[in-house]
């Protein structure tokens, strides 16, 4: 498939990769599964070798596989002698099958075979000697074991009984040290049975037409305007279009094995990080795809969120002049608020794009995942990924501030500690743009203050009163004619708003926003009523997304709009 790895965002769980590889070996009824750095994993069958994926195995992924599948004593033997054989730990995918692992490592070259039966051995150097394309093989590989053994002249043949064709235990060539027992590894050294077939001569077996790959399904989803593709065992692929789940027409239910095959291309060559089975890939002509793998009671599955390749500009989003003016602020705090899946990331990306096109400044973004990539134009844009706890995020903010940015973008102000860092940066003269999960502008400010410990609340209120420039609250609504539209409210830090924040009288914020219409403020109720009046949004949809339903009901009645449907909901 034509999915390209994102070098900075490869994330995965090695256990899932091992299970998928073993499952592929058993499905193909193969004798061995072969993996080598820089090559595609393949299964050796009676009909010949078959490639499993189009992605090449990386050094990181191979090293992680070794740590997962080799016992500790075998890992020590591999480090000492360069090659080893060990029994594969029992896995769910293997069932009753007895599998062994044969591995060799030299420098940055790693070779792994998972075998269903022992193959007749031959010279240990064979797997590496066959690599004609690597004539400049670095020292430290299998053929250089004499050097790696500290000059003791240990050769591969010393560790194998050629007459009986049985592997034997190996003893450290250095012998026992004073006061210690001789080290005897429970693993054994065994040469590798590499198939002498060049990677470019291996032919992948053609899958059924409907299993042309995850690439095809993602393109079908994108062509139908989907934002997310869902794969679940024993179910047909589904997509989310304009907020609703739709089953893909013309697709059959996918088995667990089929989903493993579809996902193997984007799982096998990912590095290991412990946080989650979540990563991002780049798909030509579509954009970035955020992938999350899972396993439920039916088997494996995946969720693939399609991120547009291009930034949606402020003009395309229809941002008002007052909202766009927030991007021109030289310093201070600008908040973007909204519930889950309300388009906060898209709006923040539009802010960064606006600054990038109009200001020659240094912009640093701190994101959980880099979704929309900004190429530096007038501004110098540096995007950072931080996945971890609050301490990691706070550390990343402090590191970024030492690099003297003019604009600092923090995707998620999720804890009081992160909020305090953002406010401190704003007070120090940086323009800080931060996202916060809240239903609206006033709710966002209430959340910031209320989640702050009581002993620090006064200081945070003072910083907000001084540094806040504005809050944009956004919700997405379904349009009556199809599609979605964003309703936005705008709170600006007028003198009255600043006094409310300083004194902590947050219940007065909604009234202050309503009275600030002349200053450019927009209550969310006004935006909802305007969409209902124009026929863009049904009144029931506006009611469903309103944070202040009593206020919306009063405004609708004032405009003469029928609200009788609310009586049936009571």
Buried (B, 14 or more C-beta within 10 A) or exposed (E): BEBEBBEEBBBBBBBBBBBBBBBBBBEBEBBBBBBBBBBBBBBBBEEBBBBBBBBBBBBBBBBBBBEBBBBEBBBBBBEBBBBBBBBBEEBEBBEEEEBBBBBBBBBEBBBBBBBBEBBEBBBBBBBBBBBEEEEEBEEBBBBBBEEBBEEBEBBBEBBBEEEEEEBEEBEBBEEEEEEEEEBEBEBBBBBBBBBEBEBEEBEEEEEEEEBBBBBBBBBBBBEEEBBBBBBBBEBBBBBBBBEEEEEBEEBEEBEBBBBBBBBBBBBBBBBBBEEEBBBBBBBEEBBBBBBBBBEEEEBBBBBBBBBBBEBBEBEEBEBEEBBBBBBEBEBBBBBBBBBEBBBBBBBBBBBBBBBBBBBEBBBBBBBBBBBBBBEEBEBBBBBBBBBEEEEEBBBBBEEBBEEEBBBBBBBBBBBBBBBBBBBBBBBEEBBBBBBBBBBBBBBBBBBBBEEBEEEEBEEBBBBBBBBBBBBBBBBBBBBBEEEBBBBBBBBBBBEBBBEBBBEBEBEBBBEBBBEBEEBBBBBBBBBBBBBBBEEBBBBEBBBEBBBBBEBBBEBBEEEEBEBEEBEEEE
